[in-house]
Amino acid sequence: VDRVAETLTAEAARQLDEADPLRAFRARFRLPEGVVYLDGNSLGPLPRATPARLLDVAEREWGESLIAGWTAHRWIEAPARVGALIAPLVGACADELIVADSTSINLAKLVLAALALRPGRRVVLAEAGDFPTDRYMVEGLASLGLCVLRTVPREAVAEALDGETALLLLSHVHYRRSARHDMAALTAAAHAAGALTLWDVSHSAGAIEVNLAGAGADFATGCGYKYLNGGPGAPAFLFAARHHHDAIRQPLSGWMGHAAPFAFEDGYRPAPGMARFLAGTPPVLGLAALEEGVRLVAEAGIAALEAKSRLLSQALIACVEAAGAGHGLVLASPREPGARGSHVAFAHPHAHAICQALIAGGVIGDFRAPDVLRFGLAPAFLSFEDVRCAAATLARILDTRSWDRPAFHARKAVT
Ligand SMILES: *Cc1c(COP(=O)(O)O)cnc(C)c1O
């Protein structure tokens, strides 16, 4: 415990918190007493405004307006409205982003749209070891004969681009190690090879700066329930660069993506712009919750969030390395803040049990198989005192080997 105090004293943490321009945002989340929540990168905490908003949408809007709510309460506009709120967080224009479905479904729609823009090319190039759903979805499309999935190690991605590559599919920030790709450089390399790019920004959006327009990215998608605080199973978002809009065809062509959904025409005609990515009816309750979550992050501003994320993660690395000294805990993330996202990973052969012991001690991080302990540093609500406290708890667990109890070795269905 002293090892942590030598790195960051309680007084130093207090001073850092006092100097934090985002300190007022913490009170706008509901965080349980006695818990340090280092898992905002997996499920953002509940914004205090969200329960009242959900109750209002249910009781007043739905309960009183019934079906008139679609226009009276602008439910029909929610996918584009919430998309416009997310856009500046990822360097997109308001009309380049829309909210729909899950990240997995959006990936399929965007991969299919990209393939249609590159006739004669069939390869979707992805990174081995990246977040699985991205590759699983492409495997499914490949099973229909629509494309071929090619995965290569991270270091080999740029050189694997060739004249057969239709699409380069990558996570901006790696879900496990937190390594950040150079989006602009890889997008340029893909374009030089005649390929398009699809970026999964699930582990970046709302925590670090993403500049889709600046990088020249073609397509992107990301998650609503992580740093955007939209709640469990919140709808996801998708982005397409405006210069592609008129040419885009995506075959999950449901009625909400039709140019005139309520004309009930026999044939499909795509809606203008991003609306053609909608398939079915928007999830109004989920969108309302997401809007509240995004509003907080948008108000904080992405530049201030990334600046704080860097300071928090530097403090966490220093404190956890002090806590783990002599216990075999190894930093598994890049040390340079600009090369990382907003979470930090450490490897340890008993990472799972240590994670369980931490949770029992009020420090919620997560475990990613086989040996990674992840600490998410959501900058909108965490404090430097949280970081100090988490590291002190970790030091106690490691020093006493309290993680080595049978209860902490049992695996749950969701980690
Ligand atoms: C969390 C996450 C997803 C989530 O996909 P869903 O279909 O929304 O469950 C997708 N990709 C990455 C990289 C993620 O981190």
Ligand as a Chemical Component Dictionary entry (heavy atoms), coordinates in Angstrom:
data_LIG
# 
_chem_comp.id                   LIG 
_chem_comp.type                 NON-POLYMER 
_chem_comp.pdbx_formal_charge   0 
_chem_comp.three_letter_code    LIG 
# 
loop_
_chem_comp_atom.comp_id 
_chem_comp_atom.atom_id 
_chem_comp_atom.alt_atom_id 
_chem_comp_atom.type_symbol 
_chem_comp_atom.charge 
_chem_comp_atom.model_Cartn_x 
_chem_comp_atom.model_Cartn_y 
_chem_comp_atom.model_Cartn_z 
_chem_comp_atom.pdbx_ordinal 
LIG C1 C1 C 0 -18.256 -3.697 -27.824 1  
LIG C2 C2 C 0 -17.837 -3.877 -29.234 2  
LIG C3 C3 C 0 -18.763 -4.271 -30.191 3  
LIG C4 C4 C 0 -20.181 -4.536 -29.785 4  
LIG O1 O1 O 0 -20.975 -5.078 -30.778 5  
LIG P1 P1 P 0 -22.547 -5.222 -30.518 6  
LIG O2 O2 O 0 -23.037 -5.858 -31.742 7  
LIG O3 O3 O 0 -23.083 -3.830 -30.356 8  
LIG O4 O4 O 0 -22.728 -6.042 -29.296 9  
LIG C5 C5 C 0 -18.325 -4.403 -31.501 10 
LIG N1 N1 N 0 -17.040 -4.167 -31.827 11 
LIG C6 C6 C 0 -16.122 -3.793 -30.922 12 
LIG C7 C7 C 0 -14.720 -3.527 -31.331 13 
LIG C8 C8 C 0 -16.490 -3.648 -29.596 14 
LIG O5 O5 O 0 -15.597 -3.297 -28.681 15 
# 
loop_
_chem_comp_bond.comp_id 
_chem_comp_bond.atom_id_1 
_chem_comp_bond.atom_id_2 
_chem_comp_bond.value_order 
_chem_comp_bond.pdbx_ordinal 
LIG C1 C2 SING 1  
LIG C2 C3 SING 2  
LIG C2 C8 DOUB 3  
LIG C3 C4 SING 4  
LIG C3 C5 DOUB 5  
LIG C4 O1 SING 6  
LIG O1 P1 SING 7  
LIG P1 O2 DOUB 8  
LIG P1 O3 SING 9  
LIG P1 O4 SING 10 
LIG C5 N1 SING 11 
LIG N1 C6 DOUB 12 
LIG C6 C7 SING 13 
LIG C6 C8 SING 14 
LIG C8 O5 SING 15 
# 
